[in-house]
Amino acid sequence: MFYTYLLHCGDGSLYAGITTDPARRLKEHRGGGKRGARYTRYRAPLTMAALWMSESRGTAASLEARLKKASHAVKERLAEEPALLGDLIKLPEGAVYTPVTPPVEQDAP
């Protein structure tokens, strides 16, 4: 399985990414260094705001690209209600994204 996620950053921005292991990826972002994305390195604290599961890397990457192009207001709404994904973002025909509960915050270092 592949996951597309939104991270809440300390500066109020939202970062979109993909992974096969959401808990590990969140730890990598929070730990900074080379494993975390350059964008999130100086924007801590980070919390996973929303998470969607899909069956292929291509499907997950497609959603990531759409999220990166979405307005901040749309991303905030999705962070509040991930199930609204299909209502707020134009999805590829036949693509299935299942909302998943993000990793818990106490996993922070």
C-alpha positions in Angstrom: 0.0 0.0 0.0 1.0 3.6 -0.6 -0.1 6.6 1.4 -0.5 10.3 0.5 -0.4 12.6 3.5 -0.7 16.2 4.6 1.6 17.6 7.3 0.7 20.6 9.4 3.9 22.6 9.8 4.8 25.0 12.6 4.5 28.1 10.3 0.9 27.2 9.4 1.6 25.7 6.0 0.6 22.3 4.8 3.1 19.9 3.1 2.0 17.0 0.9 4.0 13.8 0.4 3.8 10.1 -0.2 5.2 7.1 1.7 4.8 3.4 2.3 5.1 3.8 6.1 3.4 6.9 7.5 4.8 6.5 11.1 8.3 6.2 9.9 8.0 9.1 7.4 6.6 11.4 10.1 9.6 10.5 12.4 11.9 11.3 9.5 10.3 14.7 8.9 10.4 15.5 12.6 14.0 14.4 12.9 15.2 16.8 10.2 18.5 15.8 8.7 18.8 14.3 5.2 15.7 12.0 5.6 13.2 14.8 6.2 12.1 17.0 3.3 14.0 20.2 2.8 10.7 22.1 3.0 9.8 20.7 6.5 13.3 20.9 8.0 12.8 24.4 9.5 9.0 24.4 9.9 8.6 22.2 13.0 6.6 21.1 14.9 5.0 18.8 12.5 1.8 16.8 12.8 0.2 14.5 10.3 -3.1 16.2 9.4 -4.6 13.8 6.9 -3.7 10.5 5.4 -5.1 8.5 2.4 -4.3 5.0 1.3 -4.1 3.8 -2.3 -2.9 0.7 -4.0 -0.2 2.0 -6.3 2.6 4.5 -6.2 1.3 6.2 -9.3 -2.1 6.8 -7.8 -0.5 8.1 -4.6 1.8 10.4 -6.5 -1.1 11.7 -8.6 -2.9 12.7 -5.4 0.2 14.3 -4.0 0.6 16.4 -7.2 -3.0 17.5 -7.0 -2.6 18.4 -3.3 0.5 20.5 -4.0 -1.5 22.5 -6.5 -4.5 23.0 -4.2 -5.1 26.2 -2.3 -4.3 26.5 1.4 -8.0 26.7 2.1 -8.7 23.4 0.4 -5.8 21.7 2.2 -7.1 23.0 5.6 -10.5 21.7 4.8 -9.1 18.3 3.9 -7.1 18.3 7.1 -10.3 18.8 9.0 -12.4 16.3 7.0 -10.2 13.9 4.9 -13.4 12.1 3.6 -14.2 15.2 1.5 -11.3 14.5 -0.8 -13.4 13.7 -3.9 -15.6 16.7 -3.3 -12.7 19.2 -3.1 -10.1 17.8 -5.5 -10.7 16.5 -9.0 -9.5 12.9 -8.8 -8.4 10.7 -11.7 -11.1 8.4 -13.0 -11.1 5.1 -11.3 -8.7 6.1 -8.6 -9.6 5.0 -5.0 -8.3 6.8 -2.0 -9.3 5.6 1.5 -9.0 8.0 4.4 -6.8 6.5 7.2 -6.2 7.7 10.8 -2.8 9.4 10.9 -0.1 8.2 13.3 -0.5 9.5 16.8 1.4 12.6 17.9 3.2 11.1 20.9 5.5 9.3 18.4 7.5 12.6 18.3 11.1 12.5 19.4 
